[in-house]
Amino acid sequence: MEPKGTPNFVFPPDRFPSFSSSSHDQLDAPQEEFGPPISCDPTSRLYVDNGLKIWQPGHVFSPRGPERDGKTMEVLYNAVDDAYLQPRLPNTGTGTTGPTRWQSCAWRYCNIAHVMEHDWKMAYLTRENIHVTPEGNILDGFIEYRFDLREAGLQVKKLSLRLPCTNFRDGKVRVLVCSREDYTVLLDTQRTTEVFRAQGWDHFIIRAELSGKEQLGNYVTTYQNAQIFRQPFALPQWGNQSVWNSSFHVVIEMQDADMHNLNKGTSLRCSS
């Protein structure tokens, strides 16, 4: 059973965030909030002194054109080319690429950076390479993607998500999918996972929180302890869409906004 937050439910310490009503009022957060409090406090001295804060590019994925008509929206990200793709829309940008740069399609983020690791020939997102302490960057980071289906008059029929993570030493990545009223913590997003709780949602975010403090010998690499979207240079990247490799993949199958309530009503009538 997926964990669900309620006012009387307390998650095990250091594993899941508490679904408390403590607000984000003191954070540089948008007016509309989703899910439990983020794992970091960018107003704290360590964040402020190191120039870390919540950045809000404010991108919102909403179904357009063929996505709306076909009631399926798909979003992919390729860490090597540092670009997004919505394959059901006409090609935009250069060649087959969509928006470039990892920040361009984020809703919010803090303490996140894109890394091209030329010695190991890998690309990924991780925390910023800064020396917060002698051990390096020990502060948490997060990134959020926002989806809004309301203007199209649609809601989630089925949400599938792949958000691979790679952890070293004490690194942790926590993945949450949150609406305004509810959220779920996904325990395995290495492979495509169906988010059952999202059925009927029309407005939600996907959040990844990265943490880790343990240093490896004299190497100040704590910022790399938690990574997302890691993929090798060697894989084919652009070109034929069928071989385009993504390290982040969201598929939303949609239905008319009244269908979820209609189906629930039919189910209740059948069970009475």
PyRosetta script that sets phi, psi and omega in degrees:
from pyrosetta import init, pose_from_sequence

init()
pose = pose_from_sequence("MEPKGTPNFVFPPDRFPSFSSSSHDQLDAPQEEFGPPISCDPTSRLYVDNGLKIWQPGHVFSPRGPERDGKTMEVLYNAVDDAYLQPRLPNTGTGTTGPTRWQSCAWRYCNIAHVMEHDWKMAYLTRENIHVTPEGNILDGFIEYRFDLREAGLQVKKLSLRLPCTNFRDGKVRVLVCSREDYTVLLDTQRTTEVFRAQGWDHFIIRAELSGKEQLGNYVTTYQNAQIFRQPFALPQWGNQSVWNSSFHVVIEMQDADMHNLNKGTSLRCSS")
pose.set_psi(1, 137.8)
pose.set_omega(1, 179.7)
pose.set_phi(2, -74.2)
pose.set_psi(2, 141.8)
pose.set_omega(2, 178.8)
pose.set_phi(3, -67.3)
pose.set_psi(3, 139.0)
pose.set_omega(3, 178.5)
pose.set_phi(4, -128.1)
pose.set_psi(4, 135.4)
pose.set_omega(4, 179.8)
pose.set_phi(5, -87.4)
pose.set_psi(5, 133.3)
pose.set_omega(5, 172.1)
pose.set_phi(6, -136.4)
pose.set_psi(6, 165.3)
pose.set_omega(6, -179.5)
pose.set_phi(7, -58.1)
pose.set_psi(7, -24.0)
pose.set_omega(7, -177.0)
pose.set_phi(8, -102.4)
pose.set_psi(8, 7.5)
pose.set_omega(8, -176.1)
pose.set_phi(9, -107.1)
pose.set_psi(9, 131.1)
pose.set_omega(9, 178.8)
pose.set_phi(10, -118.8)
pose.set_psi(10, 122.9)
pose.set_omega(10, 178.7)
pose.set_phi(11, -73.1)
pose.set_psi(11, 154.4)
pose.set_omega(11, 175.1)
pose.set_phi(12, -56.7)
pose.set_psi(12, 143.7)
pose.set_omega(12, -177.4)
pose.set_phi(13, -58.2)
pose.set_psi(13, 142.4)
pose.set_omega(13, 173.6)
pose.set_phi(14, 63.9)
pose.set_psi(14, 12.4)
pose.set_omega(14, 178.1)
pose.set_phi(15, -114.7)
pose.set_psi(15, -55.3)
pose.set_omega(15, 178.7)
pose.set_phi(16, -124.0)
pose.set_psi(16, 151.5)
pose.set_omega(16, 177.1)
pose.set_phi(17, -72.3)
pose.set_psi(17, 152.3)
pose.set_omega(17, 176.8)
pose.set_phi(18, -77.9)
pose.set_psi(18, 138.0)
pose.set_omega(18, 177.4)
pose.set_phi(19, -89.5)
pose.set_psi(19, 58.8)
pose.set_omega(19, 179.5)
pose.set_phi(20, -88.1)
pose.set_psi(20, 167.1)
pose.set_omega(20, -178.4)
pose.set_phi(21, -89.4)
pose.set_psi(21, 9.1)
pose.set_omega(21, 179.2)
pose.set_phi(22, -59.5)
pose.set_psi(22, 129.0)
pose.set_omega(22, -169.1)
pose.set_phi(23, -86.2)
pose.set_psi(23, 169.7)
pose.set_omega(23, 174.9)
pose.set_phi(24, -96.5)
pose.set_psi(24, 18.6)
pose.set_omega(24, -169.6)
pose.set_phi(25, -54.4)
pose.set_psi(25, -32.0)
pose.set_omega(25, -176.2)
pose.set_phi(26, -89.6)
pose.set_psi(26, -0.2)
pose.set_omega(26, 177.7)
pose.set_phi(27, -99.3)
pose.set_psi(27, 157.9)
pose.set_omega(27, 175.7)
pose.set_phi(28, -79.7)
pose.set_psi(28, 68.0)
pose.set_omega(28, -172.0)
pose.set_phi(29, -112.3)
pose.set_psi(29, 155.6)
pose.set_omega(29, 178.1)
pose.set_phi(30, -68.5)
pose.set_psi(30, 163.0)
pose.set_omega(30, -178.4)
pose.set_phi(31, -63.3)
pose.set_psi(31, -40.0)
pose.set_omega(31, 179.1)
pose.set_phi(32, -87.7)
pose.set_psi(32, 121.5)
pose.set_omega(32, -176.3)
pose.set_phi(33, -114.8)
pose.set_psi(33, 149.8)
pose.set_omega(33, -177.8)
pose.set_phi(34, -129.0)
pose.set_psi(34, 132.1)
pose.set_omega(34, 171.3)
pose.set_phi(35, 73.4)
pose.set_psi(35, -168.3)
pose.set_omega(35, -177.2)
pose.set_phi(36, -76.4)
pose.set_psi(36, 170.1)
pose.set_omega(36, 178.1)
pose.set_phi(37, -57.4)
pose.set_psi(37, 146.4)
pose.set_omega(37, 175.8)
pose.set_phi(38, -66.8)
pose.set_psi(38, 160.8)
pose.set_omega(38, -172.2)
pose.set_phi(39, -78.1)
pose.set_psi(39, -7.6)
pose.set_omega(39, -177.7)
pose.set_phi(40, -123.4)
pose.set_psi(40, 164.6)
pose.set_omega(40, 177.4)
pose.set_phi(41, -123.0)
pose.set_psi(41, 92.6)
pose.set_omega(41, -177.4)
pose.set_phi(42, -66.1)
pose.set_psi(42, -5.2)
pose.set_omega(42, 175.3)
pose.set_phi(43, -88.0)
pose.set_psi(43, -7.5)
pose.set_omega(43, -178.9)
pose.set_phi(44, -71.4)
pose.set_psi(44, 161.8)
pose.set_omega(44, -171.8)
pose.set_phi(45, -62.4)
pose.set_psi(45, -40.6)
pose.set_omega(45, -178.5)
pose.set_phi(46, -61.0)
pose.set_psi(46, -39.6)
pose.set_omega(46, 178.4)
pose.set_phi(47, -69.0)
pose.set_psi(47, -48.9)
pose.set_omega(47, -176.7)
pose.set_phi(48, -62.4)
pose.set_psi(48, -45.6)
pose.set_omega(48, -177.6)
pose.set_phi(49, -64.6)
pose.set_psi(49, -22.8)
pose.set_omega(49, -179.3)
pose.set_phi(50, -104.4)
pose.set_psi(50, 14.4)
pose.set_omega(50, 175.3)
pose.set_phi(51, 70.0)
pose.set_psi(51, 22.6)
pose.set_omega(51, -179.5)
pose.set_phi(52, -97.6)
pose.set_psi(52, 132.6)
pose.set_omega(52, 177.1)
pose.set_phi(53, -152.7)
pose.set_psi(53, 174.9)
pose.set_omega(53, 175.3)
pose.set_phi(54, -80.3)
pose.set_psi(54, 119.6)
pose.set_omega(54, 173.4)
pose.set_phi(55, -96.9)
pose.set_psi(55, 142.3)
pose.set_omega(55, -177.6)
pose.set_phi(56, -130.0)
pose.set_psi(56, 86.2)
pose.set_omega(56, 172.9)
pose.set_phi(57, -59.9)
pose.set_psi(57, -30.8)
pose.set_omega(57, 172.8)
pose.set_phi(58, 79.4)
pose.set_psi(58, 18.5)
pose.set_omega(58, -179.8)
pose.set_phi(59, -70.7)
pose.set_psi(59, 138.2)
pose.set_omega(59, 177.5)
pose.set_phi(60, -127.2)
pose.set_psi(60, 125.4)
pose.set_omega(60, 174.7)
pose.set_phi(61, -83.2)
pose.set_psi(61, 120.3)
pose.set_omega(61, 175.4)
pose.set_phi(62, -130.7)
pose.set_psi(62, 141.8)
pose.set_omega(62, -178.0)
pose.set_phi(63, -64.5)
pose.set_psi(63, 133.4)
pose.set_omega(63, -179.0)
pose.set_phi(64, -130.6)
pose.set_psi(64, 150.0)
pose.set_omega(64, 170.8)
pose.set_phi(65, 46.0)
pose.set_psi(65, -118.2)
pose.set_omega(65, -177.9)
pose.set_phi(66, -60.1)
pose.set_psi(66, -30.1)
pose.set_omega(66, 177.5)
pose.set_phi(67, -65.3)
pose.set_psi(67, -46.2)
pose.set_omega(67, -179.7)
pose.set_phi(68, -66.5)
pose.set_psi(68, -45.4)
pose.set_omega(68, -177.0)
pose.set_phi(69, -67.0)
pose.set_psi(69, -38.8)
pose.set_omega(69, -179.4)
pose.set_phi(70, -88.2)
pose.set_psi(70, -4.0)
pose.set_omega(70, 178.6)
pose.set_phi(71, 55.6)
pose.set_psi(71, 37.0)
pose.set_omega(71, 174.0)
pose.set_phi(72, -144.0)
pose.set_psi(72, 127.5)
pose.set_omega(72, 176.9)
pose.set_phi(73, -120.2)
pose.set_psi(73, 136.9)
pose.set_omega(73, -176.5)
pose.set_phi(74, -134.1)
pose.set_psi(74, 132.9)
pose.set_omega(74, 179.2)
pose.set_phi(75, -130.4)
pose.set_psi(75, 132.0)
pose.set_omega(75, 178.5)
pose.set_phi(76, -130.2)
pose.set_psi(76, 153.8)
pose.set_omega(76, 174.1)
pose.set_phi(77, -133.8)
pose.set_psi(77, 136.3)
pose.set_omega(77, 178.3)
pose.set_phi(78, -115.2)
pose.set_psi(78, 116.0)
pose.set_omega(78, -174.1)
pose.set_phi(79, -72.7)
pose.set_psi(79, -28.8)
pose.set_omega(79, -178.7)
pose.set_phi(80, -68.2)
pose.set_psi(80, -47.3)
pose.set_omega(80, 178.2)
pose.set_phi(81, -88.0)
pose.set_psi(81, -5.5)
pose.set_omega(81, 179.1)
pose.set_phi(82, 50.9)
pose.set_psi(82, 56.7)
pose.set_omega(82, -176.4)
pose.set_phi(83, -149.0)
pose.set_psi(83, 153.6)
pose.set_omega(83, 177.8)
pose.set_phi(84, -103.8)
pose.set_psi(84, 158.6)
pose.set_omega(84, 177.8)
pose.set_phi(85, -143.4)
pose.set_psi(85, 133.9)
pose.set_omega(85, 169.4)
pose.set_phi(86, -116.2)
pose.set_psi(86, 91.0)
pose.set_omega(86, -167.4)
pose.set_phi(87, -64.2)
pose.set_psi(87, -17.2)
pose.set_omega(87, -179.0)
pose.set_phi(88, -88.2)
pose.set_psi(88, -2.6)
pose.set_omega(88, 175.4)
pose.set_phi(89, -101.5)
pose.set_psi(89, 156.8)
pose.set_omega(89, 174.2)
pose.set_phi(90, -57.3)
pose.set_psi(90, 146.8)
pose.set_omega(90, -177.9)
pose.set_phi(91, -57.5)
pose.set_psi(91, 139.6)
pose.set_omega(91, 177.5)
pose.set_phi(92, -130.0)
pose.set_psi(92, 165.8)
pose.set_omega(92, 177.7)
pose.set_phi(93, 73.7)
pose.set_psi(93, -146.2)
pose.set_omega(93, -176.9)
pose.set_phi(94, -96.3)
pose.set_psi(94, 123.1)
pose.set_omega(94, 178.8)
pose.set_phi(95, 63.0)
pose.set_psi(95, -126.3)
pose.set_omega(95, -178.2)
pose.set_phi(96, -96.9)
pose.set_psi(96, 5.4)
pose.set_omega(96, -175.8)
pose.set_phi(97, -78.3)
pose.set_psi(97, 155.6)
pose.set_omega(97, 170.1)
pose.set_phi(98, -103.1)
pose.set_psi(98, -146.8)
pose.set_omega(98, 178.9)
pose.set_phi(99, -58.4)
pose.set_psi(99, 136.1)
pose.set_omega(99, 178.8)
pose.set_phi(100, -101.2)
pose.set_psi(100, 159.1)
pose.set_omega(100, -175.2)
pose.set_phi(101, 79.7)
pose.set_psi(101, 132.3)
pose.set_omega(101, -174.4)
pose.set_phi(102, -62.1)
pose.set_psi(102, -30.6)
pose.set_omega(102, -178.2)
pose.set_phi(103, -70.2)
pose.set_psi(103, -23.5)
pose.set_omega(103, -167.1)
pose.set_phi(104, -62.5)
pose.set_psi(104, -27.3)
pose.set_omega(104, -178.4)
pose.set_phi(105, -113.5)
pose.set_psi(105, 11.1)
pose.set_omega(105, 178.1)
pose.set_phi(106, -83.3)
pose.set_psi(106, 149.4)
pose.set_omega(106, 172.5)
pose.set_phi(107, -84.2)
pose.set_psi(107, -52.1)
pose.set_omega(107, 175.5)
pose.set_phi(108, -144.9)
pose.set_psi(108, 158.7)
pose.set_omega(108, 171.6)
pose.set_phi(109, -161.1)
pose.set_psi(109, 161.3)
pose.set_omega(109, 175.3)
pose.set_phi(110, -152.1)
pose.set_psi(110, 132.6)
pose.set_omega(110, 175.0)
pose.set_phi(111, 58.1)
pose.set_psi(111, 50.0)
pose.set_omega(111, 178.7)
pose.set_phi(112, -128.4)
pose.set_psi(112, 143.6)
pose.set_omega(112, 178.6)
pose.set_phi(113, -145.5)
pose.set_psi(113, 155.2)
pose.set_omega(113, 175.7)
pose.set_phi(114, -96.4)
pose.set_psi(114, 132.4)
pose.set_omega(114, -177.3)
pose.set_phi(115, -121.5)
pose.set_psi(115, 131.9)
pose.set_omega(115, 169.1)
pose.set_phi(116, -109.8)
pose.set_psi(116, 105.7)
pose.set_omega(116, -173.5)
pose.set_phi(117, -93.7)
pose.set_psi(117, 94.3)
pose.set_omega(117, -170.7)
pose.set_phi(118, -74.6)
pose.set_psi(118, -23.8)
pose.set_omega(118, 177.5)
pose.set_phi(119, -72.4)
pose.set_psi(119, -44.3)
pose.set_omega(119, 178.5)
pose.set_phi(120, -93.7)
pose.set_psi(120, -4.6)
pose.set_omega(120, 177.7)
pose.set_phi(121, 56.3)
pose.set_psi(121, 52.4)
pose.set_omega(121, 178.7)
pose.set_phi(122, -132.6)
pose.set_psi(122, 151.5)
pose.set_omega(122, 175.8)
pose.set_phi(123, -127.1)
pose.set_psi(123, 146.1)
pose.set_omega(123, -178.0)
pose.set_phi(124, -171.0)
pose.set_psi(124, 171.9)
pose.set_omega(124, 168.8)
pose.set_phi(125, -103.8)
pose.set_psi(125, 139.9)
pose.set_omega(125, 178.1)
pose.set_phi(126, -150.4)
pose.set_psi(126, -167.5)
pose.set_omega(126, 177.0)
pose.set_phi(127, -83.4)
pose.set_psi(127, 165.9)
pose.set_omega(127, -176.3)
pose.set_phi(128, -67.4)
pose.set_psi(128, 145.4)
pose.set_omega(128, 179.2)
pose.set_phi(129, -86.8)
pose.set_psi(129, 80.1)
pose.set_omega(129, 178.9)
pose.set_phi(130, -131.2)
pose.set_psi(130, 157.7)
pose.set_omega(130, -178.5)
pose.set_phi(131, -99.0)
pose.set_psi(131, 85.5)
pose.set_omega(131, 176.5)
pose.set_phi(132, -71.5)
pose.set_psi(132, -39.1)
pose.set_omega(132, 177.0)
pose.set_phi(133, -134.9)
pose.set_psi(133, 175.2)
pose.set_omega(133, 175.5)
pose.set_phi(134, -57.5)
pose.set_psi(134, -23.4)
pose.set_omega(134, 178.5)
pose.set_phi(135, -81.4)
pose.set_psi(135, -8.7)
pose.set_omega(135, -178.5)
pose.set_phi(136, 107.6)
pose.set_psi(136, -147.6)
pose.set_omega(136, -178.4)
pose.set_phi(137, -87.8)
pose.set_psi(137, 103.8)
pose.set_omega(137, -179.2)
pose.set_phi(138, -102.3)
pose.set_psi(138, 4.2)
pose.set_omega(138, -175.1)
pose.set_phi(139, -87.2)
pose.set_psi(139, 148.6)
pose.set_omega(139, 178.1)
pose.set_phi(140, -70.1)
pose.set_psi(140, 156.5)
pose.set_omega(140, 173.6)
pose.set_phi(141, -137.2)
pose.set_psi(141, 164.6)
pose.set_omega(141, 177.6)
pose.set_phi(142, -154.3)
pose.set_psi(142, 160.0)
pose.set_omega(142, 172.8)
pose.set_phi(143, -141.1)
pose.set_psi(143, 143.0)
pose.set_omega(143, -179.2)
pose.set_phi(144, -128.6)
pose.set_psi(144, 143.8)
pose.set_omega(144, 172.2)
pose.set_phi(145, -119.8)
pose.set_psi(145, 136.4)
pose.set_omega(145, -174.4)
pose.set_phi(146, -115.4)
pose.set_psi(146, 139.0)
pose.set_omega(146, -179.5)
pose.set_phi(147, -128.1)
pose.set_psi(147, 131.2)
pose.set_omega(147, -178.0)
pose.set_phi(148, -134.5)
pose.set_psi(148, 112.3)
pose.set_omega(148, -176.9)
pose.set_phi(149, -102.1)
pose.set_psi(149, 1.2)
pose.set_omega(149, -168.7)
pose.set_phi(150, -66.6)
pose.set_psi(150, -41.3)
pose.set_omega(150, -177.4)
pose.set_phi(151, -63.2)
pose.set_psi(151, -30.3)
pose.set_omega(151, 178.3)
pose.set_phi(152, -82.0)
pose.set_psi(152, -4.5)
pose.set_omega(152, -178.8)
pose.set_phi(153, 69.5)
pose.set_psi(153, 31.0)
pose.set_omega(153, -176.2)
pose.set_phi(154, -122.0)
pose.set_psi(154, 166.5)
pose.set_omega(154, 174.7)
pose.set_phi(155, -147.1)
pose.set_psi(155, 169.1)
pose.set_omega(155, -176.0)
pose.set_phi(156, -70.3)
pose.set_psi(156, 127.1)
pose.set_omega(156, 167.9)
pose.set_phi(157, -96.3)
pose.set_psi(157, -40.8)
pose.set_omega(157, 177.2)
pose.set_phi(158, -153.3)
pose.set_psi(158, 127.6)
pose.set_omega(158, 177.4)
pose.set_phi(159, -114.0)
pose.set_psi(159, 124.3)
pose.set_omega(159, 177.1)
pose.set_phi(160, -120.0)
pose.set_psi(160, 138.2)
pose.set_omega(160, -173.6)
pose.set_phi(161, -139.7)
pose.set_psi(161, 135.0)
pose.set_omega(161, 167.8)
pose.set_phi(162, -124.7)
pose.set_psi(162, 120.0)
pose.set_omega(162, 179.6)
pose.set_phi(163, -138.7)
pose.set_psi(163, 80.7)
pose.set_omega(163, -173.5)
pose.set_phi(164, -69.3)
pose.set_psi(164, 144.5)
pose.set_omega(164, 178.0)
pose.set_phi(165, -131.9)
pose.set_psi(165, 154.3)
pose.set_omega(165, 178.0)
pose.set_phi(166, -131.8)
pose.set_psi(166, 125.7)
pose.set_omega(166, -177.2)
pose.set_phi(167, -119.7)
pose.set_psi(167, 140.7)
pose.set_omega(167, 174.7)
pose.set_phi(168, -124.4)
pose.set_psi(168, 146.5)
pose.set_omega(168, -178.8)
pose.set_phi(169, 51.5)
pose.set_psi(169, -118.8)
pose.set_omega(169, -177.0)
pose.set_phi(170, -97.0)
pose.set_psi(170, 15.9)
pose.set_omega(170, -178.1)
pose.set_phi(171, -61.7)
pose.set_psi(171, 143.6)
pose.set_omega(171, 178.2)
pose.set_phi(172, -139.3)
pose.set_psi(172, 142.0)
pose.set_omega(172, 170.7)
pose.set_phi(173, -124.8)
pose.set_psi(173, 126.2)
pose.set_omega(173, 178.8)
pose.set_phi(174, -114.1)
pose.set_psi(174, 125.4)
pose.set_omega(174, -176.9)
pose.set_phi(175, -111.0)
pose.set_psi(175, 126.0)
pose.set_omega(175, 179.4)
pose.set_phi(176, -125.1)
pose.set_psi(176, 146.1)
pose.set_omega(176, 170.0)
pose.set_phi(177, -120.8)
pose.set_psi(177, 122.5)
pose.set_omega(177, -167.4)
pose.set_phi(178, -132.1)
pose.set_psi(178, 132.7)
pose.set_omega(178, 165.3)
pose.set_phi(179, -100.0)
pose.set_psi(179, -173.8)
pose.set_omega(179, 177.8)
pose.set_phi(180, -70.5)
pose.set_psi(180, -30.0)
pose.set_omega(180, -173.6)
pose.set_phi(181, -104.0)
pose.set_psi(181, -14.6)
pose.set_omega(181, -170.1)
pose.set_phi(182, -152.9)
pose.set_psi(182, 167.0)
pose.set_omega(182, 173.9)
pose.set_phi(183, -160.4)
pose.set_psi(183, 165.5)
pose.set_omega(183, 175.2)
pose.set_phi(184, -140.3)
pose.set_psi(184, 146.0)
pose.set_omega(184, 175.2)
pose.set_phi(185, -100.9)
pose.set_psi(185, 124.4)
pose.set_omega(185, -178.6)
pose.set_phi(186, -93.3)
pose.set_psi(186, 124.9)
pose.set_omega(186, -175.0)
pose.set_phi(187, -87.5)
pose.set_psi(187, -17.5)
pose.set_omega(187, -179.6)
pose.set_phi(188, -147.9)
pose.set_psi(188, 108.2)
pose.set_omega(188, 177.3)
pose.set_phi(189, -120.6)
pose.set_psi(189, 18.8)
pose.set_omega(189, 177.6)
pose.set_phi(190, -65.4)
pose.set_psi(190, -37.1)
pose.set_omega(190, 174.8)
pose.set_phi(191, -112.9)
pose.set_psi(191, 166.1)
pose.set_omega(191, -178.8)
pose.set_phi(192, -59.3)
pose.set_psi(192, 126.5)
pose.set_omega(192, -175.7)
pose.set_phi(193, -122.8)
pose.set_psi(193, 135.1)
pose.set_omega(193, 175.0)
pose.set_phi(194, -85.5)
pose.set_psi(194, 130.3)
pose.set_omega(194, -179.8)
pose.set_phi(195, -96.9)
pose.set_psi(195, 90.8)
pose.set_omega(195, -172.6)
pose.set_phi(196, -62.5)
pose.set_psi(196, -36.8)
pose.set_omega(196, -175.3)
pose.set_phi(197, -66.0)
pose.set_psi(197, -20.2)
pose.set_omega(197, -175.7)
pose.set_phi(198, -77.0)
pose.set_psi(198, -7.3)
pose.set_omega(198, -179.5)
pose.set_phi(199, -59.5)
pose.set_psi(199, 127.9)
pose.set_omega(199, -178.9)
pose.set_phi(200, 93.7)
pose.set_psi(200, -10.8)
pose.set_omega(200, 178.6)
pose.set_phi(201, -74.1)
pose.set_psi(201, 148.4)
pose.set_omega(201, 175.5)
pose.set_phi(202, -125.5)
pose.set_psi(202, 2.8)
pose.set_omega(202, -175.8)
pose.set_phi(203, -160.0)
pose.set_psi(203, 116.6)
pose.set_omega(203, -173.9)
pose.set_phi(204, -161.4)
pose.set_psi(204, 168.8)
pose.set_omega(204, 174.9)
pose.set_phi(205, -126.0)
pose.set_psi(205, 157.2)
pose.set_omega(205, 168.1)
pose.set_phi(206, -113.2)
pose.set_psi(206, 125.4)
pose.set_omega(206, -176.8)
pose.set_phi(207, -122.5)
pose.set_psi(207, 136.2)
pose.set_omega(207, 171.7)
pose.set_phi(208, -120.7)
pose.set_psi(208, 125.5)
pose.set_omega(208, 179.0)
pose.set_phi(209, -111.4)
pose.set_psi(209, 131.8)
pose.set_omega(209, -176.2)
pose.set_phi(210, -116.0)
pose.set_psi(210, 137.2)
pose.set_omega(210, 179.3)
pose.set_phi(211, -148.3)
pose.set_psi(211, 165.3)
pose.set_omega(211, 178.4)
pose.set_phi(212, 153.5)
pose.set_psi(212, 134.2)
pose.set_omega(212, -174.4)
pose.set_phi(213, -128.4)
pose.set_psi(213, -11.2)
pose.set_omega(213, -170.9)
pose.set_phi(214, -77.4)
pose.set_psi(214, 128.8)
pose.set_omega(214, -178.8)
pose.set_phi(215, -90.7)
pose.set_psi(215, 147.6)
pose.set_omega(215, 176.9)
pose.set_phi(216, -101.6)
pose.set_psi(216, 101.6)
pose.set_omega(216, 179.1)
pose.set_phi(217, 56.0)
pose.set_psi(217, -130.1)
pose.set_omega(217, 179.2)
pose.set_phi(218, -93.8)
pose.set_psi(218, 3.9)
pose.set_omega(218, -178.6)
pose.set_phi(219, -85.2)
pose.set_psi(219, 124.5)
pose.set_omega(219, -178.9)
pose.set_phi(220, -89.9)
pose.set_psi(220, 78.6)
pose.set_omega(220, -174.6)
pose.set_phi(221, -125.6)
pose.set_psi(221, 23.3)
pose.set_omega(221, -177.8)
pose.set_phi(222, -59.4)
pose.set_psi(222, -29.8)
pose.set_omega(222, -178.8)
pose.set_phi(223, -61.6)
pose.set_psi(223, -22.7)
pose.set_omega(223, -178.3)
pose.set_phi(224, -91.4)
pose.set_psi(224, 0.8)
pose.set_omega(224, -175.5)
pose.set_phi(225, -60.9)
pose.set_psi(225, -31.9)
pose.set_omega(225, 178.2)
pose.set_phi(226, -122.8)
pose.set_psi(226, 128.3)
pose.set_omega(226, -177.3)
pose.set_phi(227, -135.5)
pose.set_psi(227, 149.2)
pose.set_omega(227, 173.4)
pose.set_phi(228, -128.5)
pose.set_psi(228, 155.4)
pose.set_omega(228, 175.6)
pose.set_phi(229, 64.2)
pose.set_psi(229, 25.6)
pose.set_omega(229, -176.9)
pose.set_phi(230, -68.8)
pose.set_psi(230, 131.4)
pose.set_omega(230, 176.5)
pose.set_phi(231, -154.2)
pose.set_psi(231, 151.4)
pose.set_omega(231, -175.4)
pose.set_phi(232, -80.0)
pose.set_psi(232, 152.6)
pose.set_omega(232, 176.1)
pose.set_phi(233, -61.8)
pose.set_psi(233, -32.0)
pose.set_omega(233, -167.2)
pose.set_phi(234, -68.5)
pose.set_psi(234, -24.5)
pose.set_omega(234, -178.5)
pose.set_phi(235, -67.3)
pose.set_psi(235, 146.5)
pose.set_omega(235, 174.1)
pose.set_phi(236, -61.1)
pose.set_psi(236, 138.3)
pose.set_omega(236, -175.8)
pose.set_phi(237, -105.8)
pose.set_psi(237, -80.5)
pose.set_omega(237, -178.7)
pose.set_phi(238, -91.5)
pose.set_psi(238, -178.6)
pose.set_omega(238, 179.7)
pose.set_phi(239, 114.6)
pose.set_psi(239, -136.0)
pose.set_omega(239, 179.4)
pose.set_phi(240, -57.9)
pose.set_psi(240, 125.1)
pose.set_omega(240, -175.3)
pose.set_phi(241, -57.7)
pose.set_psi(241, -29.1)
pose.set_omega(241, -177.3)
pose.set_phi(242, -68.1)
pose.set_psi(242, -20.5)
pose.set_omega(242, 179.5)
pose.set_phi(243, -112.8)
pose.set_psi(243, 10.1)
pose.set_omega(243, 177.7)
pose.set_phi(244, -69.6)
pose.set_psi(244, 127.7)
pose.set_omega(244, -174.5)
pose.set_phi(245, -99.9)
pose.set_psi(245, 128.7)
pose.set_omega(245, 179.0)
pose.set_phi(246, -119.8)
pose.set_psi(246, 144.0)
pose.set_omega(246, 174.8)
pose.set_phi(247, -102.1)
pose.set_psi(247, -1.7)
pose.set_omega(247, 177.4)
pose.set_phi(248, -142.1)
pose.set_psi(248, 128.1)
pose.set_omega(248, -173.1)
pose.set_phi(249, -144.3)
pose.set_psi(249, 122.1)
pose.set_omega(249, 177.4)
pose.set_phi(250, -122.6)
pose.set_psi(250, 129.0)
pose.set_omega(250, 174.8)
pose.set_phi(251, -125.7)
pose.set_psi(251, 123.4)
pose.set_omega(251, 179.0)
pose.set_phi(252, -117.8)
pose.set_psi(252, 111.1)
pose.set_omega(252, 170.4)
pose.set_phi(253, -89.2)
pose.set_psi(253, 129.8)
pose.set_omega(253, -170.1)
pose.set_phi(254, -118.0)
pose.set_psi(254, 161.2)
pose.set_omega(254, 175.9)
pose.set_phi(255, -140.2)
pose.set_psi(255, 165.1)
pose.set_omega(255, 178.1)
pose.set_phi(256, -58.1)
pose.set_psi(256, 146.5)
pose.set_omega(256, -170.2)
pose.set_phi(257, -61.5)
pose.set_psi(257, -22.9)
pose.set_omega(257, -178.6)
pose.set_phi(258, -92.3)
pose.set_psi(258, -4.3)
pose.set_omega(258, -173.7)
pose.set_phi(259, -69.2)
pose.set_psi(259, -36.7)
pose.set_omega(259, -177.3)
pose.set_phi(260, -63.1)
pose.set_psi(260, -46.5)
pose.set_omega(260, 179.5)
pose.set_phi(261, -67.0)
pose.set_psi(261, -35.7)
pose.set_omega(261, 178.4)
pose.set_phi(262, -64.2)
pose.set_psi(262, -43.6)
pose.set_omega(262, 179.1)
pose.set_phi(263, -64.5)
pose.set_psi(263, -38.5)
pose.set_omega(263, 178.4)
pose.set_phi(264, -64.1)
pose.set_psi(264, -41.3)
pose.set_omega(264, 179.8)
pose.set_phi(265, -64.9)
pose.set_psi(265, -40.0)
pose.set_omega(265, 177.9)
pose.set_phi(266, -63.2)
pose.set_psi(266, -41.0)
pose.set_omega(266, -180.0)
pose.set_phi(267, -63.8)
pose.set_psi(267, -39.9)
pose.set_omega(267, -179.4)
pose.set_phi(268, -67.0)
pose.set_psi(268, -39.9)
pose.set_omega(268, -179.7)
pose.set_phi(269, -65.3)
pose.set_psi(269, -37.2)
pose.set_omega(269, -179.1)
pose.set_phi(270, -69.3)
pose.set_psi(270, -29.2)
pose.set_omega(270, -176.0)
pose.set_phi(271, -89.5)
pose.set_psi(271, -8.5)
pose.set_omega(271, -177.3)
pose.set_phi(272, -83.4)
pose.dump_pdb("model.pdb")
